[in-house]
Amino acid sequence: MEQEQIGKAEVDYEVITVKVPKQLKKQMKQVKVNWSEYIRQCIQNRINQQRRQEAFDKLDEIRKRTKPTSTEEIVQWIREDRER
């Protein structure tokens, strides 16, 4: 495990291994990209996407269980709140 200081936070790293075809590896060498950083960002983006989807799914479940609220009712709540 490797550690790195990022700002005030200390980050621990784990090593993962990815197998790619030889031809792909040759092509990767021809592209000026920090592949470790690129893959880290792709993984983080996928995790973020999954979390957003789970949050949307939970919101949809909540919406299905609640009754619809009319515009008039919302306006009334806002007016009551302003009067406080």
VEXRO-487414 format. One line per 3 residues: number of its first residue (from 1); for each residue x, y, z of C-alpha. Coordinates in steps of 0.001 Angstrom, whole numbers, padded with zeros to 6 digits. Layout:
N
NUM = X/Y/Z | ...;
REM end
This chain:
84
1 = 000000/000000/000000 | 001283/003440/-000937 | 000440/006713/000784;
4 = 000372/010191/-000688 | -000330/013584/000841 | -003069/015452/-001041;
7 = -003778/018821/000532 | -004333/018120/004218 | -005635/014601/003620;
10 = -003459/011541/003452 | -004559/009081/000792 | -003836/005354/000898;
13 = -003488/003538/-002395 | -004084/-000085/-003286 | -002638/-001739/-006364;
16 = -004906/-003341/-008938 | -003836/-005161/-012074 | -005508/-004978/-015458;
19 = -004741/-007327/-018315 | -004930/-005873/-021803 | -004063/-007401/-025177;
22 = -000500/-006733/-026375 | -001752/-004692/-029311 | -003729/-002446/-026994;
25 = -000683/-001970/-024751 | 001356/-000895/-027797 | -001350/001584/-028729;
28 = -001461/002922/-025167 | 002287/003673/-025321 | 001668/005813/-028407;
31 = -000774/008066/-026547 | 000557/010597/-024053 | -001778/009860/-021165;
34 = -001152/009140/-017498 | -003042/005865/-017663 | -003083/005361/-013892;
37 = -004729/008727/-013342 | -007077/008202/-016288 | -008228/004832/-014942;
40 = -008631/006254/-011409 | -010846/009009/-012820 | -012884/006511/-014862;
43 = -013430/004345/-011791 | -014447/007359/-009681 | -016800/008578/-012413;
46 = -018467/005158/-012587 | -018892/005066/-008808 | -020398/008573/-008851;
49 = -022744/007567/-011666 | -023871/004485/-009731 | -024498/006532/-006561;
52 = -026532/009108/-008495 | -028611/006343/-010060 | -029250/004794/-006643;
55 = -030316/008200/-005276 | -032659/008748/-008236 | -034138/005273/-007706;
58 = -034762/006020/-004018 | -036390/009335/-004901 | -038654/007584/-007379;
61 = -039683/005100/-004667 | -040486/007974/-002307 | -042468/009801/-005014;
64 = -044532/006680/-005678 | -045440/006393/-001980 | -046408/010039/-001496;
67 = -049526/011789/-002664 | -049226/014541/-005276 | -049098/018098/-003933;
70 = -051043/020827/-005693 | -049503/024161/-006642 | -052012/025917/-004414;
73 = -050894/023873/-001421 | -047235/024716/-002080 | -048070/028425/-002418;
76 = -049941/028246/000882 | -046925/026678/002630 | -044637/029389/001272;
79 = -046972/032153/002453 | -047264/030579/005897 | -043488/030295/006110;
82 = -043011/033959/005136 | -045431/035053/007866 | -043278/033451/010583;
REM end
